Amino acid sequence: MRVIIRQNGLETPLLQKRLIEAWDNVAGEMIAKYTTEKYIRNQDLCVHIENPALRSEISMMKTELIAKLNNAVGGQVIRDIRLI
């Protein structure tokens, strides 16, 4: 099955979808509650956070979150988190 997915160029989109879905668990319930939009563009996870204090907190945790999110999907999917 993995070979078919890889041959049809679906591996990256599938990993990206899984990573976006993993955000709520990895970031935690409080951050997930204030997250209104998530998408990946050019290996950057773009996340809209409504609370300015949480945006500041997340910016300090970026490296840790990136590692945890990539680890959650088993591959290097994102390299940065952009807070929008």
All heavy atoms as an XYZ file, in Angstrom:
674
protein
N       0.821     -1.186      0.000
C       0.000      0.000      0.000
C       0.872      1.260      0.000
O       0.581      2.199     -0.716
C      -0.921     -0.033      1.221
C      -1.845      1.130      1.275
S      -3.053      1.068     -0.033
C      -4.503      1.379      0.849
N       1.932      1.270      0.811
C       2.821      2.438      0.861
C       3.475      2.703     -0.488
O       3.660      3.841     -0.875
C       3.892      2.246      1.920
C       3.361      2.377      3.303
C       4.463      2.290      4.314
N       3.884      2.288      5.638
C       4.566      2.560      6.727
N       5.843      2.820      6.655
N       3.970      2.537      7.895
N       3.818      1.635     -1.180
C       4.445      1.784     -2.502
C       3.481      2.457     -3.467
O       3.861      3.357     -4.210
C       4.912      0.407     -3.046
C       5.420      0.530     -4.459
C       5.959     -0.197     -2.134
N       2.239      2.042     -3.450
C       1.226      2.636     -4.332
C       1.026      4.111     -3.994
O       0.965      4.956     -4.891
C      -0.109      1.867     -4.218
C       0.068      0.448     -4.776
C      -1.218      2.591     -4.955
C      -1.089     -0.473     -4.485
N       0.950      4.413     -2.708
C       0.783      5.808     -2.289
C       1.967      6.637     -2.753
O       1.805      7.729     -3.288
C       0.605      5.889     -0.755
C      -0.753      5.320     -0.368
C       0.752      7.317     -0.261
C      -0.973      5.187      1.123
N       3.171      6.115     -2.555
C       4.387      6.839     -2.945
C       4.462      7.011     -4.464
O       4.806      8.077     -4.954
C       5.609      6.083     -2.429
C       6.870      6.912     -2.447
C       7.996      6.224     -1.720
N       7.786      6.383     -0.283
C       8.260      5.553      0.627
N       8.961      4.510      0.274
N       8.049      5.765      1.900
N       4.137      5.962     -5.224
C       4.200      6.026     -6.683
C       3.217      7.037     -7.256
O       3.477      7.639     -8.284
C       3.910      4.648     -7.290
C       5.037      3.667     -7.134
C       4.663      2.275     -7.627
O       3.488      1.959     -7.817
N       5.667      1.433     -7.816
N       2.090      7.227     -6.602
C       1.079      8.159     -7.091
C       1.244      9.571     -6.525
O       0.379     10.414     -6.722
C      -0.324      7.629     -6.788
C      -0.654      6.423     -7.631
O      -0.456      6.441     -8.833
N      -1.135      5.365     -7.003
N       2.332      9.819     -5.808
C       2.602     11.154     -5.285
C       1.665     11.595     -4.175
O       1.438     12.782     -3.989
N       1.147     10.634     -3.429
C       0.183     10.961     -2.379
C       0.786     10.938     -0.979
O       0.100     11.274     -0.017
C      -1.000      9.994     -2.442
C      -1.789     10.002     -3.745
C      -2.828      8.899     -3.736
C      -2.434     11.353     -3.965
N       2.042     10.571     -0.877
C       2.647     10.448      0.440
C       2.723     11.794      1.159
O       2.310     11.920      2.317
C       4.045      9.832      0.348
C       4.665      9.597      1.702
C       5.998      8.897      1.602
O       6.753      9.147      0.659
O       6.264      8.084      2.500
N       3.229     12.819      0.502
C       3.367     14.130      1.130
C       2.015     14.721      1.527
O       1.854     15.154      2.673
C       4.153     15.096      0.227
O       5.459     14.552      0.012
C       4.272     16.466      0.860
N       1.022     14.756      0.631
C      -0.279     15.289      1.064
C      -0.893     14.508      2.232
O      -1.524     15.099      3.116
C      -1.153     15.162     -0.184
C      -0.211     15.111     -1.321
C       1.015     14.449     -0.798
N      -0.697     13.210      2.246
C      -1.223     12.389      3.329
C      -0.532     12.732      4.646
O      -1.182     12.899      5.683
C      -1.044     10.905      3.013
C      -1.589      9.919      4.029
C      -3.093     10.100      4.196
C      -1.275      8.498      3.596
N       0.788     12.869      4.623
C       1.532     13.254      5.829
C       1.135     14.645      6.298
O       1.034     14.902      7.495
C       3.033     13.173      5.577
C       3.629     11.776      5.443
C       5.106     11.849      5.079
C       3.434     10.982      6.726
N       0.924     15.569      5.356
C       0.514     16.916      5.721
C      -0.844     16.907      6.413
O      -1.043     17.588      7.417
C       0.468     17.822      4.488
C       1.833     18.152      3.943
C       1.770     18.957      2.662
O       0.754     19.025      1.981
N       2.888     19.585      2.318
N      -1.766     16.136      5.886
C      -3.098     16.033      6.500
C      -2.995     15.449      7.901
O      -3.620     15.947      8.837
C      -4.017     15.180      5.627
C      -5.432     15.074      6.157
C      -6.295     14.263      5.228
C      -7.726     14.103      5.650
N      -8.126     14.375      6.972
N      -2.196     14.429      8.052
C      -2.017     13.810      9.370
C      -1.377     14.786     10.355
O      -1.739     14.814     11.535
C      -1.183     12.545      9.245
C      -1.968     11.404      8.604
C      -1.179     10.144      8.395
N      -0.387      9.759      9.543
C       0.691      8.976      9.481
N       1.084      8.479      8.316
N       1.359      8.663     10.554
N      -0.430     15.585      9.884
C       0.230     16.552     10.756
C      -0.760     17.617     11.224
O      -0.798     17.965     12.405
C       1.413     17.210     10.035
C       2.248     18.111     10.933
C       3.726     17.812     10.759
C       1.959     19.557     10.667
N      -1.576     18.128     10.317
C      -2.585     19.131     10.690
C      -3.553     18.548     11.711
O      -3.920     19.217     12.688
C      -3.313     19.655      9.440
C      -2.355     20.525      8.622
C      -4.569     20.432      9.817
C      -2.877     20.922      7.256
N      -3.936     17.303     11.514
C      -4.838     16.650     12.464
C      -4.165     16.412     13.822
O      -4.836     16.357     14.850
C      -5.341     15.330     11.886
C      -6.290     15.523     10.720
C      -6.662     14.221     10.025
O      -6.034     13.180     10.309
O      -7.566     14.266      9.181
N      -2.844     16.286     13.840
C      -2.113     16.044     15.081
C      -1.939     17.318     15.912
O      -1.589     17.246     17.095
C      -0.739     15.439     14.774
N      -2.189     18.482     15.309
C      -1.968     19.759     15.998
C      -2.664     19.814     17.358
O      -2.054     20.184     18.362
C      -2.409     20.932     15.125
C      -2.392     22.246     15.852
C      -3.455     22.892     16.410
C      -1.247     23.063     16.129
N      -3.054     24.057     16.993
C      -1.698     24.185     16.840
C       0.110     22.945     15.843
C      -0.850     25.193     17.272
C       0.962     23.960     16.274
C       0.496     25.053     16.974
N      -3.934     19.485     17.424
C      -4.683     19.601     18.670
C      -4.069     18.769     19.792
O      -3.950     19.244     20.919
C      -6.146     19.196     18.470
C      -6.919     20.186     17.607
O      -6.369     21.259     17.268
O      -8.068     19.885     17.268
N      -3.654     17.552     19.495
C      -3.040     16.696     20.517
C      -1.661     17.186     20.917
O      -1.323     17.213     22.093
C      -2.945     15.251     20.028
C      -4.289     14.582     19.947
O      -5.213     14.923     20.678
N      -4.419     13.634     19.050
N      -0.856     17.572     19.941
C       0.520     17.980     20.222
C       0.557     19.340     20.914
O       1.282     19.526     21.897
C       1.361     18.008     18.922
C       2.726     18.615     19.164
C       1.504     16.601     18.354
N      -0.223     20.294     20.432
C      -0.206     21.642     21.004
C      -0.901     21.699     22.361
O      -0.567     22.533     23.197
C      -0.866     22.622     20.039
N      -1.864     20.840     22.556
C      -2.586     20.823     23.829
C      -3.973     21.430     23.698
O      -4.268     22.182     22.772
N      -4.802     21.093     24.651
C      -6.209     21.488     24.620
C      -6.406     23.001     24.636
O      -7.237     23.533     23.903
C      -6.923     20.857     25.818
C      -8.412     21.068     25.834
C      -9.072     20.391     27.016
O      -8.623     19.300     27.405
O     -10.029     20.965     27.539
N      -5.640     23.719     25.455
C      -5.802     25.170     25.567
C      -5.475     25.861     24.241
O      -6.232     26.718     23.781
C      -4.909     25.728     26.677
C      -4.973     27.229     26.789
S      -6.611     27.854     27.185
C      -6.562     27.697     28.935
N      -4.379     25.493     23.627
C      -3.985     26.115     22.355
C      -4.965     25.706     21.264
O      -5.370     26.541     20.448
C      -2.533     25.745     21.995
C      -1.578     26.380     23.010
C      -2.199     26.177     20.574
C      -0.138     25.958     22.878
N      -5.371     24.454     21.239
C      -6.317     23.975     20.230
C      -7.635     24.736     20.302
O      -8.267     25.006     19.280
C      -6.557     22.481     20.409
N      -8.023     25.105     21.501
C      -9.276     25.836     21.698
C      -9.267     27.195     20.989
O     -10.304     27.656     20.523
C      -9.483     26.028     23.204
C     -10.738     26.704     23.616
C     -10.815     26.737     25.133
C     -11.900     27.650     25.615
N     -11.934     27.721     27.072
N      -8.091     27.826     20.895
C      -7.977     29.146     20.272
C      -7.450     29.091     18.840
O      -7.180     30.119     18.238
C      -7.080     30.054     21.119
C      -7.738     30.446     22.420
C      -7.450     29.767     23.596
C      -8.667     31.476     22.456
C      -8.065     30.112     24.784
C      -9.280     31.832     23.644
C      -8.974     31.143     24.798
O      -9.590     31.484     25.982
N      -7.273     27.889     18.305
C      -6.805     27.716     16.930
C      -8.013     27.701     16.004
O      -8.904     26.884     16.159
C      -6.029     26.393     16.784
O      -4.940     26.396     17.701
C      -5.502     26.227     15.380
N      -8.019     28.621     15.031
C      -9.176     28.689     14.136
C      -8.867     28.212     12.726
O      -9.768     27.845     11.993
C      -9.730     30.128     14.056
O      -8.697     31.001     13.600
C     -10.235     30.580     15.409
N      -7.613     28.216     12.338
C      -7.256     27.822     10.973
C      -5.855     27.220     10.965
O      -4.962     27.709     11.658
C      -7.290     29.059     10.068
C      -7.077     28.779      8.615
C      -7.165     30.053      7.775
O      -7.424     31.140      8.309
O      -6.952     29.920      6.569
N      -5.680     26.136     10.168
C      -4.381     25.474     10.047
C      -4.213     25.012      8.608
O      -5.131     24.430      8.045
C      -4.290     24.244     10.951
C      -4.575     24.463     12.395
C      -4.707     23.144     13.113
C      -6.084     22.595     12.879
N      -6.676     21.785     13.875
N      -3.052     25.295      8.037
C      -2.730     24.773      6.717
C      -1.217     24.778      6.537
O      -0.499     25.446      7.285
C      -3.431     25.568      5.597
C      -3.085     27.035      5.554
C      -2.021     27.505      4.796
C      -3.843     27.958      6.269
C      -1.707     28.850      4.759
C      -3.546     29.297      6.233
C      -2.475     29.744      5.472
O      -2.165     31.083      5.442
N      -0.746     24.020      5.556
C       0.686     23.938      5.288
C       0.960     24.567      3.936
O       0.300     24.249      2.946
C       1.181     22.478      5.318
C       0.997     21.911      6.729
C       2.645     22.391      4.874
C       1.342     20.450      6.868
N       1.940     25.460      3.907
C       2.373     26.101      2.670
C       3.910     26.134      2.670
O       4.517     26.682      3.586
C       1.817     27.524      2.574
C       2.256     28.230      1.298
C       1.605     29.568      1.125
N       0.180     29.367      0.847
C      -0.759     30.224      1.199
N      -0.457     31.316      1.860
N      -2.021     29.984      0.900
N       4.496     25.536      1.659
C       5.960     25.523      1.506
C       6.675     25.017      2.762
O       7.619     25.629      3.239
C       6.477     26.908      1.142
C       5.942     27.394     -0.173
O       5.712     26.607     -1.085
N       5.720     28.680     -0.282
N       6.219     23.920      3.296
C       6.767     23.266      4.488
C       6.667     24.121      5.750
O       7.364     23.879      6.728
C       8.219     22.833      4.271
C       8.354     21.665      3.316
C       9.769     21.146      3.284
O      10.697     21.894      3.006
N       9.917     19.877      3.577
N       5.799     25.124      5.737
C       5.525     25.916      6.935
C       4.092     25.634      7.369
O       3.172     25.712      6.551
C       5.648     27.417      6.654
C       7.073     27.844      6.355
O       8.003     27.078      6.662
O       7.250     28.956      5.837
N       3.918     25.310      8.636
C       2.584     25.149      9.178
C       2.087     26.531      9.571
O       2.682     27.197     10.426
C       2.591     24.226     10.406
C       1.263     24.068     11.144
C       0.206     23.438     10.238
C       1.448     23.243     12.401
N       1.041     26.986      8.926
C       0.448     28.290      9.212
C      -0.734     28.059     10.143
O      -1.629     27.280      9.832
C      -0.016     28.964      7.922
S       1.313     29.186      6.733
N      -0.702     28.734     11.289
C      -1.720     28.523     12.314
C      -2.265     29.878     12.749
O      -1.496     30.779     13.096
C      -1.118     27.797     13.545
C      -2.179     27.517     14.585
C      -0.429     26.521     13.136
N      -3.587     30.014     12.713
C      -4.221     31.240     13.193
C      -4.653     31.022     14.634
O      -5.463     30.158     14.933
C      -5.435     31.606     12.338
C      -6.025     32.920     12.738
N      -7.071     33.004     13.611
C      -5.689     34.188     12.403
C      -7.365     34.285     13.792
N      -6.548     35.012     13.068
N      -4.071     31.828     15.523
C      -4.371     31.763     16.954
C      -5.048     33.074     17.341
O      -4.493     34.145     17.110
C      -3.087     31.563     17.793
C      -2.312     30.328     17.349
C      -3.402     31.522     19.279
C      -2.968     29.020     17.638
N      -6.223     32.980     17.942
C      -6.996     34.169     18.289
C      -6.452     34.922     19.501
O      -6.653     36.120     19.616
C      -8.447     33.788     18.558
C      -9.181     33.313     17.329
C     -10.612     32.936     17.623
O     -10.933     32.602     18.785
O     -11.413     32.979     16.681
N      -5.771     34.248     20.397
C      -5.311     34.852     21.642
C      -3.868     35.322     21.507
O      -2.959     34.508     21.313
C      -5.449     33.823     22.763
C      -5.124     34.367     24.111
O      -4.083     34.970     24.311
N      -6.009     34.143     25.061
N      -3.600     36.635     21.653
C      -2.235     37.158     21.504
C      -1.239     36.568     22.506
O      -0.080     36.349     22.169
C      -2.389     38.662     21.725
C      -3.828     38.949     21.522
C      -4.570     37.696     21.862
N      -1.677     36.317     23.729
C      -0.783     35.739     24.737
C      -0.339     34.336     24.326
O       0.829     33.969     24.491
C      -1.467     35.716     26.098
N      -1.265     33.561     23.783
C      -0.915     32.214     23.318
C       0.009     32.275     22.112
O       0.906     31.444     21.978
C      -2.162     31.419     22.973
C      -2.929     30.837     24.147
C      -4.174     30.122     23.671
C      -2.054     29.906     24.946
N      -0.200     33.251     21.235
C       0.710     33.412     20.079
C       2.140     33.605     20.565
O       3.075     33.019     20.038
C       0.274     34.601     19.220
C      -0.537     34.230     18.040
C      -0.634     35.378     17.059
N      -1.172     36.581     17.664
C      -2.424     36.984     17.536
N      -3.277     36.302     16.816
N      -2.829     38.085     18.123
N       2.296     34.437     21.590
C       3.622     34.689     22.151
C       4.214     33.415     22.758
O       5.386     33.101     22.563
C       3.520     35.785     23.208
O       4.743     35.975     23.845
N       3.394     32.675     23.474
C       3.850     31.424     24.095
C       4.265     30.404     23.037
O       5.288     29.735     23.161
C       2.741     30.855     24.970
C       3.150     29.644     25.760
C       2.051     29.155     26.682
O       1.258     29.971     27.167
O       2.007     27.930     26.913
N       3.455     30.295     21.982
C       3.755     29.337     20.915
C       5.048     29.711     20.204
O       5.836     28.841     19.853
C       2.580     29.254     19.916
C       1.373     28.621     20.596
C       2.974     28.454     18.681
C       0.095     28.744     19.803
N       5.277     30.997     19.999
C       6.498     31.403     19.298
C       7.748     30.993     20.079
O       8.783     30.715     19.489
C       6.492     32.901     19.012
O       6.610     33.645     20.194
N       7.631     30.914     21.407
C       8.767     30.466     22.213
C       8.917     28.945     22.190
O       9.975     28.428     22.515
C       8.616     30.963     23.650
C       8.772     32.458     23.788
S       8.744     33.014     25.488
C       6.994     32.878     25.865
N       7.859     28.227     21.822
C       7.873     26.760     21.814
C       7.991     26.184     20.402
O       7.844     24.979     20.218
C       6.565     26.221     22.424
C       6.293     26.649     23.818
S       4.629     26.201     24.460
C       4.043     24.934     23.409
N       8.255     27.018     19.414
C       8.228     26.569     18.009
C       9.105     25.353     17.745
O       8.653     24.379     17.147
C       8.679     27.701     17.081
C       7.602     28.617     16.657
C       8.176     29.578     15.621
C       7.157     30.585     15.200
N       7.690     31.459     14.162
N      10.342     25.395     18.162
C      11.276     24.300     17.879
C      10.758     22.983     18.439
O      10.782     21.956     17.759
C      12.668     24.619     18.458
O      13.101     25.878     17.948
C      13.676     23.553     18.086
N      10.272     23.028     19.662
C       9.746     21.826     20.308
C       8.484     21.323     19.589
O       8.342     20.124     19.342
C       9.412     22.148     21.767
C       8.843     20.996     22.547
C       8.459     21.402     23.959
O       8.896     22.463     24.441
O       7.699     20.637     24.580
N       7.587     22.237     19.230
C       6.357     21.851     18.529
C       6.659     21.250     17.158
O       6.039     20.258     16.765
C       5.422     23.043     18.385
C       4.652     23.450     19.630
C       3.933     24.777     19.410
C       3.658     22.371     20.015
N       7.589     21.845     16.430
C       7.960     21.329     15.108
C       8.459     19.896     15.227
O       8.042     19.011     14.478
C       9.004     22.241     14.431
C       8.382     23.597     14.090
C       9.589     21.576     13.189
C       9.402     24.667     13.731
N       9.344     19.656     16.183
C       9.886     18.313     16.379
C       8.788     17.320     16.755
O       8.731     16.206     16.213
C      10.970     18.339     17.457
N       7.906     17.708     17.661
C       6.832     16.814     18.092
C       5.848     16.521     16.963
O       5.387     15.390     16.816
C       6.088     17.409     19.283
C       6.853     17.323     20.576
C       6.041     17.879     21.721
C       6.757     17.722     23.042
N       5.944     18.233     24.163
N       5.509     17.541     16.170
C       4.570     17.340     15.066
C       5.167     16.427     14.000
O       4.505     15.505     13.520
C       4.171     18.689     14.456
C       3.205     19.510     15.302
C       3.175     20.961     14.831
C       1.814     18.902     15.269
N       6.419     16.686     13.620
C       7.076     15.824     12.629
C       7.196     14.402     13.150
O       6.989     13.439     12.410
C       8.442     16.387     12.243
C       8.339     17.543     11.278
O       7.471     17.593     10.422
N       9.243     18.500     11.420
N       7.517     14.265     14.419
C       7.632     12.941     15.026
C       6.278     12.224     15.043
O       6.210     11.010     14.842
C       8.192     13.059     16.446
C       8.571     11.729     17.023
O       9.101     10.865     16.332
N       8.297     11.545     18.298
N       5.212     12.969     15.265
C       3.873     12.383     15.329
C       3.461     11.736     14.012
O       2.702     10.770     14.001
C       2.845     13.442     15.730
N       3.964     12.260     12.888
C       3.601     11.693     11.583
C       4.715     10.840     10.994
O       4.540     10.236      9.945
C       3.181     12.791     10.574
C       1.945     13.496     11.055
C       4.299     13.764     10.296
N       5.861     10.805     11.653
C       6.939      9.932     11.220
C       7.722     10.417     10.019
O       8.223      9.614      9.244
N       7.843     11.731      9.864
C       8.625     12.264      8.755
C       8.816     13.756      8.878
O       8.149     14.420      9.665
N       9.755     14.288      8.105
C      10.035     15.721      8.096
C       9.039     16.409      7.163
O       9.268     16.529      5.974
C      11.486     15.975      7.625
C      11.888     17.422      7.604
C      12.029     18.021      8.992
O      12.338     17.317      9.951
N      11.804     19.296      9.106
N       7.913     16.848      7.722
C       6.851     17.451      6.930
C       6.937     18.969      6.965
O       6.773     19.629      5.951
C       5.466     16.972      7.418
C       4.345     17.624      6.623
C       5.370     15.456      7.308
N       7.183     19.533      8.152
C       7.285     20.987      8.275
C       8.656     21.370      8.807
O       9.323     20.571      9.470
C       6.194     21.575      9.189
C       6.282     21.016     10.609
C       4.815     21.362      8.582
C       5.442     21.752     11.637
N       9.053     22.581      8.523
C      10.323     23.084      9.050
C      10.123     24.343      9.897
O      11.022     24.779     10.597
C      11.312     23.356      7.943
C      10.763     24.305      6.931
C      11.680     24.654      5.838
N      10.904     25.669      5.136
C      11.085     26.066      3.947
N      12.057     25.561      3.245
N      10.344     26.975      3.399
N       8.912     24.942      9.835
C       8.631     26.137     10.624
C       7.141     26.228     10.910
O       6.331     25.607     10.221
C       9.095     27.390      9.877
C       9.201     28.613     10.770
O       9.121     28.465     12.021
O       9.348     29.736     10.256
N       6.798     27.014     11.918
C       5.412     27.330     12.228
C       5.260     28.843     12.101
O       6.003     29.595     12.719
C       5.033     26.878     13.664
C       5.148     25.357     13.782
C       3.636     27.356     14.018
C       4.942     24.828     15.198
N       4.311     29.239     11.271
C       4.012     30.674     11.109
C       2.695     30.962     11.798
O       1.692     30.312     11.531
C       3.903     31.031      9.624
C       5.238     31.004      8.934
C       5.201     31.507      7.518
N       4.081     32.404      7.277
C       3.505     32.554      6.083
N       3.933     31.884      5.062
N       2.502     33.389      5.930
N       2.710     31.941     12.682
C       1.506     32.310     13.417
C       0.833     33.462     12.672
O       1.440     34.502     12.452
C       1.856     32.700     14.841
C       2.591     31.605     15.610
C       3.071     32.123     16.951
C       1.709     30.386     15.786
N      -0.400     33.233     12.266
C      -1.122     34.239     11.487
C      -2.345     34.726     12.244
O      -2.767     34.144     13.198
C      -1.535     33.693     10.118
C      -2.331     32.395     10.276
C      -0.338     33.476      9.236
C      -2.932     31.876      9.011
